[in-house]
Amino acid sequence: MKNALVFLFLLLLSVGMTSCKQSTAVHAPDVSGVDINPEFYRIDQLIQSMNNGHLDAIDTLYKKQPELWNILIHEIYGIRAPIDSKDTAFIHQWNSINQDTINRIITHKIDSVYRDITPYKQELIQSLKYLRYYFPNKRIPDIYFVNSYLSVAHFLFEDTRHREGLGIGLDFYLGSSFPYALLSQANPIFSKYISRYFHPRYLVRGAMWSIVEDLAGEPTGHRMLDIMVHNGKKLFVLQKLMPGTPDSILINYTPQQMQWVKDNVKEMWALFLNKKLLYESTGRKIKTYIDQAPTSRYMPKASPGRTANWVGWQIIRRYMRRHPQTTLQELLSLQDAQRILTESKFKP
């Protein structure tokens, strides 16, 4: 990730109801003494200030944090002109984007939903303390709240001070009533079955998931078994960073979907075996089991997508119960999915 922009598009968001209490107990170590000092920035508010007659501030901000502003302005906003408040091309492109009707609607909604960001800061700090506890060599990122105008939910970068930065697009957490599908009809991630779940209660989950993805890297194989075990490891680590969080929120299922997979785990496993899906690597055959989808192939309509990921999570839970001395860093380094499955003795 060093010196490279990592866009983490929000393809795995969905919302569980606040009443959902379905979670598996996780031992939470005492992290009250863990010392971290992340900085928090409301970049979305800075941009509003510049739109209110203070665009010249961009020159100073760009000099202080060139990596951030290059990412935001060139990569996310798509402005091609040099970042210079006196450059007419830059001013024209900036105004065109920031005064767009839809973008102004998004900005207004962010102001309404995130007038006070304090509760999210506190939750993030707590999860980042767990991150430091389990991964002591991992640098704690500074947090940048941005308005990406529906371009990207998260991005990771390194600044000139060699500090990690995590950008969080507040525009991806505006609530299930916000008309995402109407405002961005061409983008498949705003399909109703996904966009209806974009909610503030998932902000911390989404931020920590982006960090976990960076820690875990890519799966080492292309079979469904490789991918589901890899995703299961990520979910297991996420749960350690957010202990007490309902399983439905961690995996982004509704309470009904969560209950369905719990009630039908034996049938799902039997289907994977009977259809010989564990060792299948053809994308179209395994896609609905590992990627966001309305339902899983060959399963009833009540089933959610990504059912293989949920099963992979249960495999990792079994494995870690049998190997309690394994650290999270060691878990992420394990690359043999077949060995993990075998040693887990998973049998629903």
C-alpha positions as MATLAB code, in Angstrom:
seq = 'MKNALVFLFLLLLSVGMTSCKQSTAVHAPDVSGVDINPEFYRIDQLIQSMNNGHLDAIDTLYKKQPELWNILIHEIYGIRAPIDSKDTAFIHQWNSINQDTINRIITHKIDSVYRDITPYKQELIQSLKYLRYYFPNKRIPDIYFVNSYLSVAHFLFEDTRHREGLGIGLDFYLGSSFPYALLSQANPIFSKYISRYFHPRYLVRGAMWSIVEDLAGEPTGHRMLDIMVHNGKKLFVLQKLMPGTPDSILINYTPQQMQWVKDNVKEMWALFLNKKLLYESTGRKIKTYIDQAPTSRYMPKASPGRTANWVGWQIIRRYMRRHPQTTLQELLSLQDAQRILTESKFKP';
ca = [
       0.000    0.000    0.000;
       2.965    2.310    0.621;
       2.986    5.341   -1.640;
       0.135    3.898   -3.646;
      -3.511    4.894   -3.745;
      -5.785    2.063   -2.807;
      -9.398    2.602   -3.721;
     -11.729    0.435   -1.772;
     -15.121    0.678   -3.395;
     -18.064    0.064   -1.210;
     -19.373   -3.160   -2.688;
     -20.191   -4.951    0.533;
     -22.456   -2.531    2.407;
     -25.845   -3.441    3.779;
     -27.745   -2.554    6.884;
     -29.085   -4.631    9.772;
     -31.773   -3.236   12.047;
     -30.625   -1.754   15.314;
     -32.715   -4.292   17.147;
     -30.608   -7.144   15.769;
     -28.603   -8.720   18.607;
     -27.369  -11.788   16.791;
     -23.659  -11.873   17.504;
     -21.133  -14.410   18.649;
     -19.408  -13.597   21.913;
     -15.863  -12.394   21.389;
     -13.287  -11.935   24.126;
     -12.399   -8.267   24.172;
      -9.041   -7.406   25.722;
      -8.680   -4.291   27.842;
      -7.343   -1.583   25.540;
      -7.956    1.370   27.852;
      -4.207    1.803   28.241;
      -3.438    1.613   24.529;
      -2.128    4.995   23.405;
      -3.000    6.161   19.904;
      -3.320    9.680   18.571;
      -5.065    9.708   15.193;
      -5.965   13.081   13.777;
      -9.434   13.727   12.372;
     -10.173   16.114    9.513;
     -13.531   17.347    8.172;
     -12.383   17.851    4.587;
     -16.009   18.064    3.465;
     -16.437   21.191    5.595;
     -13.206   22.706    4.315;
     -14.507   22.328    0.780;
     -17.767   24.016    1.699;
     -15.770   26.915    3.117;
     -13.861   27.205   -0.165;
     -17.138   27.193   -2.054;
     -18.248   30.149    0.041;
     -15.625   32.495   -1.320;
     -12.430   31.045    0.114;
     -11.104   28.997   -2.793;
      -7.673   30.583   -2.343;
      -7.281   28.394    0.772;
      -6.696   25.438   -1.551;
      -3.181   26.688   -2.304;
      -2.103   26.463    1.359;
      -3.922   23.181    1.948;
      -2.350   21.632   -1.130;
       1.138   22.567    0.039;
       0.516   21.019    3.450;
      -1.081   17.775    2.241;
      -0.362   17.291   -1.469;
      -1.105   13.552   -1.437;
      -4.597   14.009   -0.043;
      -5.577   16.844   -2.363;
      -4.118   15.157   -5.434;
      -6.219   12.078   -4.666;
      -9.361   14.033   -3.921;
      -9.217   16.548   -6.741;
      -7.557   14.576   -9.536;
      -8.489   10.953   -8.803;
     -11.917   11.340   -7.179;
     -13.323   14.595   -8.561;
     -11.621   14.097  -11.919;
     -10.369   17.678  -12.227;
      -7.509   17.666  -14.729;
      -6.268   21.235  -14.303;
      -3.371   21.964  -11.898;
      -4.450   22.704   -8.334;
      -4.170   26.481   -8.337;
      -6.821   28.943   -7.177;
      -5.625   31.423   -9.813;
      -5.866   28.960  -12.705;
      -9.035   29.671  -14.692;
      -9.365   26.082  -15.891;
      -9.136   24.805  -12.318;
     -11.699   27.338  -11.075;
     -14.113   26.440  -13.881;
     -13.869   22.696  -13.262;
     -14.077   23.130   -9.491;
     -17.223   25.246   -9.735;
     -18.783   22.887  -12.271;
     -18.462   19.965   -9.853;
     -19.276   21.694   -6.596;
     -22.255   23.601   -7.962;
     -23.822   20.596   -9.656;
     -27.422   20.174   -8.469;
     -27.062   16.556   -7.388;
     -23.776   17.260   -5.625;
     -25.398   20.129   -3.738;
     -28.166   17.756   -2.600;
     -25.527   15.336   -1.327;
     -23.685   18.131    0.469;
     -26.852   19.312    2.172;
     -27.665   15.790    3.354;
     -24.162   15.325    4.791;
     -24.593   18.567    6.733;
     -27.832   17.244    8.161;
     -26.676   13.730    9.050;
     -23.156   14.537   10.234;
     -23.540   17.827   12.030;
     -21.815   16.142   14.996;
     -19.168   13.568   14.097;
     -18.105   12.920   17.722;
     -19.837    9.530   18.224;
     -18.169    8.123   15.109;
     -14.785    9.445   16.171;
     -15.132    7.694   19.514;
     -16.087    4.398   17.887;
     -13.232    4.667   15.428;
     -10.723    5.371   18.185;
     -11.901    2.313   20.111;
     -11.557    0.047   17.062;
      -8.180    1.564   16.220;
      -7.022    0.728   19.740;
      -7.878   -2.903   19.062;
      -5.973   -2.595   15.800;
      -2.877   -1.438   17.688;
      -3.342   -4.220   20.261;
      -3.525   -7.020   17.693;
      -1.234   -5.483   15.063;
       1.345   -3.458   17.038;
       3.460   -2.729   13.960;
       0.565   -1.389   11.925;
       0.561    2.388   11.711;
      -2.654    3.987   12.933;
      -4.203    6.118   10.179;
      -5.385    9.668   10.444;
      -9.033    9.935    9.419;
     -10.267   12.241    6.662;
     -14.022   12.680    6.331;
     -14.760   13.679    2.748;
     -17.604   14.164    0.310;
     -16.695   12.135   -2.754;
     -19.908   12.910   -4.651;
     -20.684    9.181   -4.882;
     -17.288    8.292   -6.332;
     -15.526    6.270   -3.620;
     -16.343    5.132   -0.101;
     -12.818    4.712    1.249;
      -9.249    5.307    0.193;
      -5.913    4.691    1.886;
      -2.776    6.705    1.316;
       0.497    7.871    2.879;
       1.216   11.560    3.382;
       4.445   13.559    3.281;
       5.001   12.915    6.987;
       4.862    9.176    6.291;
       1.621    8.916    8.236;
      -1.165    6.630    7.090;
      -4.376    8.272    5.961;
      -7.862    6.808    5.606;
     -10.454    8.756    3.654;
     -14.105    8.044    4.441;
     -16.784    9.174    2.013;
     -19.637   10.390    4.190;
     -21.792   10.446    1.075;
     -21.914    6.638    1.200;
     -23.511    6.641    4.652;
     -26.540    8.892    4.350;
     -29.255    6.431    5.332;
     -31.612    4.027    3.611;
     -34.105    6.797    2.783;
     -31.600    8.722    0.670;
     -32.425    8.207   -3.060;
     -29.092    6.736   -4.177;
     -30.610    4.764   -7.045;
     -32.257    7.866   -8.480;
     -29.169   10.068   -8.214;
     -26.757    7.574   -9.764;
     -28.816    5.241  -11.928;
     -25.938    3.992  -14.077;
     -23.842    2.700  -11.186;
     -24.670   -0.929  -10.218;
     -23.516   -0.457   -6.619;
     -26.510    1.819   -6.141;
     -28.948   -0.930   -7.048;
     -31.836   -0.991   -4.618;
     -30.753   -4.178   -2.851;
     -27.403   -2.568   -2.031;
     -28.100    1.149   -1.706;
     -30.992    0.677    0.704;
     -28.408   -0.444    3.258;
     -26.109    2.612    3.144;
     -26.535    3.881    6.670;
     -24.546    5.843    9.291;
     -24.434    2.859   11.636;
     -22.179    1.163    9.098;
     -19.644    3.986    8.875;
     -17.195    2.521   11.397;
     -17.673   -0.979   10.030;
     -16.873    0.204    6.512;
     -13.794    2.097    7.658;
     -12.392   -0.845    9.610;
     -13.214   -3.241    6.771;
     -11.039   -1.177    4.440;
      -8.156   -1.497    6.918;
      -8.708   -5.252    7.244;
      -8.703   -5.646    3.474;
      -5.393   -3.828    3.329;
      -3.951   -6.085    6.040;
      -5.190   -9.281    4.395;
      -4.276   -8.542    0.795;
      -5.578  -10.763   -1.993;
      -6.460  -14.483   -1.732;
      -3.677  -16.770   -2.896;
      -5.935  -18.923   -5.053;
      -8.921  -18.618   -7.364;
     -11.045  -21.528   -6.169;
     -14.153  -20.759   -4.191;
     -12.570  -22.458   -1.179;
      -9.576  -20.117   -1.365;
     -11.765  -17.032   -1.587;
     -14.330  -18.002    1.044;
     -11.655  -18.908    3.583;
      -9.799  -15.692    2.807;
     -12.975  -13.648    3.309;
     -13.734  -15.657    6.441;
     -10.363  -14.625    7.865;
     -11.152  -10.986    7.166;
     -14.520  -11.253    8.908;
     -12.873  -12.923   11.895;
     -10.321  -10.112   12.190;
     -13.038   -7.478   11.755;
     -14.962   -9.008   14.635;
     -11.871   -8.759   16.831;
     -11.574   -5.070   15.972;
     -15.265   -4.483   16.652;
     -16.149   -6.863   19.514;
     -19.783   -6.826   20.529;
     -20.947   -5.760   17.086;
     -23.788   -7.968   15.762;
     -22.741  -10.517   13.160;
     -25.351   -9.093   10.799;
     -23.565   -5.739   10.753;
     -20.110   -7.289   10.413;
     -21.119   -9.251    7.309;
     -23.749   -6.746    6.162;
     -26.848   -8.905    6.296;
     -30.316   -7.965    7.389;
     -31.556   -9.758   10.533;
     -33.700  -11.982    8.325;
     -30.748  -12.920    6.127;
     -28.641  -13.590    9.190;
     -31.238  -15.939   10.576;
     -31.598  -17.683    7.216;
     -27.925  -18.618    6.940;
     -27.886  -19.845   10.523;
     -30.943  -21.992    9.932;
     -29.671  -23.397    6.640;
     -25.944  -23.889    7.121;
     -26.174  -27.666    6.657;
     -28.109  -27.276    3.416;
     -25.656  -24.670    2.105;
     -22.679  -26.883    2.869;
     -24.371  -29.857    1.213;
     -25.041  -27.749   -1.896;
     -21.400  -26.649   -2.085;
     -20.290  -30.274   -1.885;
     -22.918  -31.730   -4.226;
     -22.323  -29.054   -6.878;
     -18.554  -29.425   -6.417;
     -18.297  -25.680   -5.878;
     -15.481  -25.638   -3.326;
     -12.869  -26.275   -5.990;
     -14.616  -24.375   -8.754;
     -12.740  -21.352  -10.099;
     -15.070  -20.251  -12.897;
     -16.144  -16.740  -11.933;
     -19.732  -16.882  -13.150;
     -20.361  -20.149  -11.255;
     -19.218  -18.882   -7.871;
     -19.893  -15.146   -8.124;
     -23.130  -14.992   -6.126;
     -21.588  -16.967   -3.260;
     -18.684  -14.572   -2.720;
     -19.786  -11.220   -4.184;
     -22.689   -8.901   -3.454;
     -25.865  -10.377   -4.941;
     -29.597  -10.362   -4.187;
     -29.509  -14.099   -3.502;
     -27.236  -17.139   -3.930;
     -27.481  -19.361   -6.982;
     -29.444  -22.631   -6.529;
     -30.775  -21.360   -3.206;
     -34.229  -20.004   -2.296;
     -34.963  -16.336   -2.854;
     -34.815  -15.803    0.901;
     -31.109  -16.585    0.848;
     -28.660  -13.665    0.751;
     -25.665  -13.381   -1.517;
     -22.134  -14.088   -0.233;
     -23.235  -17.247    1.569;
     -19.815  -18.848    0.970;
     -18.188  -15.961    2.837;
     -20.401  -16.625    5.839;
     -19.512  -20.322    5.744;
     -15.842  -19.369    5.417;
     -16.219  -17.281    8.576;
     -17.582  -20.306   10.445;
     -14.659  -22.405    9.217;
     -12.212  -19.840   10.576;
     -14.059  -19.695   13.890;
     -13.740  -23.474   14.203;
     -10.084  -23.345   13.191;
      -9.256  -20.667   15.766;
     -11.075  -22.558   18.517;
      -8.833  -25.520   17.758;
      -5.719  -23.319   17.456;
      -6.216  -20.704   20.192;
      -2.547  -19.686   20.264;
      -2.663  -18.501   16.659;
      -2.374  -14.710   16.470;
      -4.376  -12.660   13.998;
      -1.191  -11.844   12.117;
      -0.400  -15.546   11.859;
      -3.956  -16.286   10.756;
      -3.739  -13.792    7.902;
      -0.418  -15.295    6.810;
      -1.874  -18.795    6.423;
      -2.260  -19.478    2.724;
      -3.389  -23.090    2.448;
      -7.186  -22.961    2.490;
      -7.480  -26.746    2.239;
      -5.302  -27.206    5.303;
      -7.356  -24.665    7.233;
     -10.569  -26.472    6.287;
      -9.119  -29.854    7.239;
      -7.702  -28.704   10.565;
     -10.872  -26.829   11.443;
     -12.807  -30.121   11.285;
     -15.728  -28.038   10.096;
     -18.912  -30.076    9.801;
     -22.202  -28.234   10.217;
];
